[in-house]
Amino acid sequence: MSLYPSGPIVIAAGGTGGHLFPGQALAQELRRRGRRIVLLTDERVQRFESLFPDADIYAVPSATPSGKGVIGLFRAAPSIVAGIANAFSILGRVKPAAVIGFGGYPTLPPIAAALFRGLPTCVHEQNAVLGRVNKLVAPHVQVIASTFAAPKFLRPKDQSKLVITGNPVRDAVVAQADMAYPALDRESPLHLLVFGGSQGARVMSDIVPDALLALPEGIRSRLHVVQQCRPEDMDRVRGLYENAGIEAELASFFDDMPARIAASHLVIGRSGASTVAEVTVIGRPSILVPLPHSLDNDQKANAEKLTSAGAAWMIEQKDFKPEVLGTRLRELFHSLEVLVQAAGAAKSQGQPDAVRRLADLVESMGKGEIRKFLGAGSDDKPARLENLNFEQAGL
């Protein structure tokens, strides 16, 4: 049992949507259960206050190693050590029932501090590939919650710690889960949603308009495009669509993205964990372009999972050219039943109750009831930090 079973739940999350959104979803569910929430993240803390309105939020120093090997780790070490000391002090004051990390380098100091204190500690892996921080701490935490049954790089000796919860999605996504796939026939508008992740993607602005402009007029005239663009690309992309007579709504950020996904017939985007989770819970087909420089190709692994399920089509960025995308779009818009089938396949991959399962898991950790979730040979005692093997984790 936790030293502080009635204490708050500490969420440690990195600064990107892929890490923050599942943390936000868990916080929403735990608040409904009357639990207090503490968020530990990096210096971008001010950006997250609206996502965690009822949480106590602390900024903890951290750093991303600049490159692989000892030199990159050496440069990051002072900030990481300072972050561990800072987090150790915060955890001593807030007395949490349990600590959960959602990956990203900003989670390393809080998770290490929790392990030093012997607190019930787990990590959640959103991707089909175990992230580097999660890979580093996996031998030391009690539980590894996962979206996928066999994340790449999970060691066989840690398999007994794996609990498949799915990737939690925000309340706004769950609210769209019952929205039927929009009616689609040979005359109806074709609603296309294009976005590139939490920071947008220039490649979408460079490739998608030219692909759409090359489509037959009968398809072009039916298109209704909603596209996320970087501010510096906005006027250029808007001009292309206007000259082609394509109806388009452009913005650098959409604060109602779940509703936009639900209204679309097809999504074109990156294949980060949050995007994959949201399009499957809502049930929409997608063309996925994995970020080519993502660590350990986690986005490609995510896209491959959906592609193999018949829910998506993957185009690697090296092949993501107007003619390639245009050919794919012509095929799909001439075979509308394929889109409908892919929507159903996407829906079958969704995990709308992931947040409930993860909240049950975290609360059980605080109550000392974690064994019922774990495989044979696991240890449900609070974890303690021994040796972090940075080399094995690929840092």
N, C-alpha and C positions, 0 to 999 in steps of 0.2 A: 504494500500500500504506500501511496505517496506520504511524505512527511507532512504535507499540507492538503488533505483531501478536499477541503472546502475552498482552497485557494483558486485564483484565476487560472485560465488556460493561456499560456504564452505562445504566440504565433510568431515565428521568425520567417521572413520572406524577403527575397531580393526585389530589386526595383523595376522589374518588367511585368507586363500583364500576365505572362504565363505563370509566374510565381505568385503574383499578388491576387489575381482573381480567385483561384481556389482558396487562398487564405481568407479573402473577403467572404466567400461563400460559407466557409466553416464558421467564421465569426458571426455571420447572420443567424446560422442555425443554433449555435451555442448561446447566443443572446436570447433567442426564443425560449431556451431551456433555463434561463435565469443565470447563466454563467457570466462572470466578469472576464474581459478580454484585455490582454496586454500584447501590443505589437512591438517587436524589436526589428528594426530595419536600418538602412544606412542614412547618410546625410540628406537624402531626398525626402525625408520624413514629411515635410510640409505638403508635398504633393498627395499624400495618402490620407490626409485627415478626413476628406469627404467619403472615402471608401470604408473607413472604420470609424464612424461617428461616435460610437459609444466606448471606444477603446482608449486605454492609456497607452500613448505612443512614445517610444524612446528611440533616439538615434544612437546607433552604435558604430564606432569606427570600423572600417573594413577596407579591403583593397582586392583588386583582381590581379593575380600575377601577370606581368607583362611578358608573355611568351612562356614556352615550356622550359623546364629545367631549373637548376639551382639558382641561376641569376635572377630569373623572374620571381621566384619564391623569396629570395633574399630581399628584393626591393619591396615586396608586399609585406614582409614579416613584421616590421614595426607597427603598421596599422592593424594587422591581424592580432598581434599580441596586445596592443592597446584596447582593441575591441573585446577581446576575451576578458581582460581585467574589468572593463566597463560593464560588460554583460554580467560578469560574476557578481559585481556589486549590486546591480539592478535586481537580479534574481534573489539575492539575499534579502532585499527589501520587500519585494512583491510576494514572495513565498508561494510560487505556483503549484497547482496540483499536478500539472504535466506541461511539457514543452514539445511543440511540433515545429519542424522546419520544412519549408517548401522549396528548398534548393536555391541556387545562386550563391555567389561568394559572400554577400552580406549575411547569409545564415550561418557561416562557419563560426564566427566568434560566439554567437548565442548558444549554438548547439554544443560547442566545446565547453563553454562555461557551465551549461546544464549538466554535462557529463562529469565535469570536475566536482560539481555539487552532489552528484549521485541522484539527480532528479529523474523521474520517469520521462523518457525522451524517445521520440520517434521522428522519422522523416517521411515525407510523402513525395513520390516520384510521379510526375505527370506524364512523362514521355516514355516511349518504347525503349529508350536507352537510359541507363542509370547515369544521372549527372555527376560531375566530378566531385562536388562537395558531398553529395549523398553517397557516392562510391567510397569516399574517404572515411566517412563516419559510420558506414553501414556495419562494420564489425563490432561497433561499440554501443549502438543504440539498441533498445529493446525490440522495436518494431519498425519494419519498412512497409509502409502503406504504398500501394501501387495502383496505377490505372490498368496496367497490363499484367498478364499472368507470368510472363517470363521476360522481364526487362533485361536488355543486353548488359553485360558486365556484372550481373549479380553473381557473387561467388556461391558455389554449391553449399559451402558451410553456413551461409547466411540465408539459405532458402527457407529454413524453418521459421524465420522471422517475418517472412513475406505475408502480408494480408492484402487481398485484392479488394479495394474499396471503390475503384473508379475515380475519375477526376471531378471533384465538386464544381458545380456551376452556380453562378449567382442567382438570386431570386428572380431577377429580371429575365434570365434565360428560362428558368423553370416555368415562368408565367406564360411563355410562348410554346411550351412543349405540346400542348393540345391543339395548336393551330394546324388545321389541315393544309396539305400542300395546295398552293393556289391553283385554281382551275386552269387548264391548259388545253387549247385546241389550235387548229390551223389559222385561226383569225385573231386570236386573243393577243394582247400585249405580252412581250417576253421580258420579264423583270430580271435584270442582271445586277448582282452586287459585286463590287470589286474593292478589295482592301488589302493592305500589306502589313497587318500587325499593328502593335501599339504605337509605332513611330511612322507608319506609312512606308511605302516602298517606291522608290523612283522607277524601278523596273516596270511596275504596273502602268505608270504614266507613259513610259516610253513604248511599251509593247501593245497594251490593250486597245488604245484608240486606233492605231494603224490596222490591227486585226479586224476591228469592227467596221472600219471604213471599207475594207475589202469584201465584206459580206454582200450577197445579192440584195438588191433594193427591197425585195419583198420581205426580207428578214430585217434589214436596217430600219425600215419604216415602223416596225412593230417593237423595236427595242426601247426599253425604259431603263436607263443605266443610273445606278447610284454608285459613286466612286469616291474613295478616300484618296486625296492627293496632298502632297506636300505644298505649302503655301507658294513656293517658288515655281511650282509646276502648274498652278491652278489656271492662269490665264491661257497658257499654251494648250492645255487639254480641253478647256472650255471652247476655245476657238475651233479646234479640230471637230468636236462634236457638233457645234453650231453649223459649221460649213457643210457637214455631212447630213444635216437634218435629223440628227439623233437626239432624242430627248434625254437630258442628263442632269442629274443633281450632284454637285461636287462640294466637298467640304474637307477640311484637314482633320476633322474629328467628328464622329457621330456619337452622341451620348445615349442614343437609343438603338445601338447596334443589334441587340437581340431581336427587336421588332423588325429591323431592316432584313435580318436573315430570314425571319419567318415570312416576310412579304416577297422573297425572291424565288425565282424558279431555278436559279443556278448561282453559285458563289465562285468567284475566282479569288484566291488568296494564298498566303503562306500556309504552312502546315505546323504552326506552333501548337502546343498542347491545348491552350485555351480555345483556339479556333476549331481544332478537331473536336473538342468536347462540346462546344456550342452548336456546331452544325449537325452533330449526331443527336444530341438531345432534342433539338428542334426538328431534325429530319430533313435536311436539304442536301442535294447533290452538289459536288464541288469539283473544280479544277484546281489542283494544289501545286504550288511552285515552291519546293522546299528552299529555305535560306541556305545557300551553298556553303557558307562559312560557319554554320552553327556547330557548336562543339560536338564531336563524335557523330556528326550527321544525324542528330536526334530528329530533326524535322523530316528528313528523308524516311527514316524508320516509321514515323507517324503516318506519313503519306502512303507508304507501302501497305500499312495495316488497312487503311480505308480502301485503297485500290483493290487489294485482294478480296475485300468483302463486297466488291461491286458497288461501293458507295461514292467513289471518286475516281478521277483520272489524274495521274501525276505527270507533270512535265518538268523535268529538271531545268534549272536556269540556263545551262549551256545550250539547251534545245528550245528555250522559251523565246521564239521569234514570231513576228506577226503572221507569217505564212503557216507556221505549225499550229499556233493557237486558232487562227482562222479556219483551218481545215477541221480541227476538232469541233469548233462551234458550229460549222455548217453541218457536220454529221449529226450532232446532238439536236440541233433545231429542225432538222429534217426527219428525225426519229424521236418524236416527243415521248413515245412510250418508254424509251430508254431512260429519259430523265425521271419519269414517274417511278420506274423500277428502282433507279438509284436512290431516289428519295426514301423509298421504303427500306432499302438496304442500309442507308445512313441511320434511319430511325432505329433499326434493329441493333445498331452498335451503340446507341445512346445509353447513358447511365444516369437518369434523372434523380435516382435515390442515392447517388454516391455521397452526397453531403451528409445524409442521415447515417450511412454506414461509417463514415469517417468520424462523425461526432460521437457515435456510440463507442468507437474504438478509443478515442482520446479520453472520454469520460471514464471508461473502464480502466485505463491506465492509472488515473488518479485514485480509483477505488481499489487498486490491487487485484482487479479481476481480468487481467489481460490474457491469462492462460487459455481461456476458452476461444480466443481468436487465433492462437498460434499453433504451429505444427508440432509434431513430436520432436523431442530433443531440444526444445527452446527453453529459455530461461526467462521467467517473468519478474526477476528481481530488478530493482532500479539499476540502470547501467552506470558504469564508471569508466572514465577515460584511462586507457593504458598508453598505447603508442599509436599516433596517427602516422600512417605510412603514406607520405605525400608522393613518393615515387610510384607506388602501386596505383594510386588514384590518377596518375597522369598529370600531376601538377608540376 
